[in-house]
Amino acid sequence: MTVRVLSIGAGNMGRSHTLAYHQLPGFEVAGICTRSTDTAAKLASDLEVDCPAFDNFAQALAETKPDAV
């Protein structure tokens, strides 16, 4: 079973959490939500994660339907 995670924030802690989930077996980064979709997209690109970027939390939840946030 793969746990799909919606990562919130792309600063130091958000980046750290996203990287950790990306590297853990059994976890998948379903999306990244920040105040700026440019920042979220850059984090996804830097970590080579193929996931959508959001600047709206409700929209991110609705579209990704994550198992964890």
C-alpha positions as CSV (number, residue, x, y, z in Angstrom):
1,M,0.0,0.0,0.0
2,T,1.3,3.4,-0.9
3,V,0.5,6.4,1.4
4,R,-0.2,9.5,-0.6
5,V,1.0,12.7,1.2
6,L,0.0,16.3,0.5
7,S,3.0,18.4,1.6
8,I,2.2,21.9,3.0
9,G,4.9,24.6,2.7
10,A,8.1,24.8,0.8
11,G,10.3,26.5,3.4
12,N,12.9,24.7,5.5
13,M,10.5,22.4,7.3
14,G,8.2,21.9,4.3
15,R,11.1,21.1,2.1
16,S,12.6,18.7,4.7
17,H,9.3,16.8,5.1
18,T,8.7,16.6,1.3
19,L,12.2,15.2,0.8
20,A,11.7,12.7,3.6
21,Y,8.4,11.4,2.3
22,H,9.8,11.3,-1.3
23,Q,12.7,9.1,-0.1
24,L,10.7,6.7,2.2
25,P,9.5,3.5,0.6
26,G,5.7,3.2,0.6
27,F,5.1,7.0,0.4
28,E,4.3,9.2,-2.5
29,V,4.2,13.0,-2.6
30,A,0.7,13.6,-4.0
31,G,1.1,17.4,-4.2
32,I,2.7,20.4,-2.7
33,C,0.7,23.4,-1.4
34,T,2.3,26.8,-0.6
35,R,1.3,30.4,-0.8
36,S,3.0,30.5,-4.2
37,T,2.6,27.8,-6.8
38,D,6.0,28.9,-8.3
39,T,7.7,28.0,-5.0
40,A,5.9,24.6,-4.8
41,A,6.7,23.9,-8.5
42,K,10.4,24.7,-7.8
43,L,10.5,22.4,-4.8
44,A,8.9,19.6,-6.9
45,S,11.5,20.2,-9.7
46,D,14.4,20.4,-7.3
47,L,13.5,17.1,-5.7
48,E,12.5,15.5,-9.0
49,V,9.0,14.9,-7.8
50,D,6.2,14.7,-10.4
51,C,3.3,16.2,-8.5
52,P,0.9,19.2,-8.8
53,A,1.6,22.5,-7.1
54,F,-1.2,24.4,-5.3
55,D,-1.7,27.7,-3.5
56,N,-5.2,26.8,-2.2
57,F,-5.4,24.2,0.6
58,A,-9.0,23.2,0.0
59,Q,-8.4,22.7,-3.7
60,A,-5.2,20.7,-3.0
61,L,-7.2,18.4,-0.7
62,A,-10.0,18.0,-3.2
63,E,-7.8,17.3,-6.1
64,T,-5.1,15.0,-4.5
65,K,-7.3,13.1,-2.0
66,P,-4.2,12.4,0.1
67,D,-4.0,9.8,2.9
68,A,-1.9,12.2,5.0
69,V,-1.1,15.9,5.1
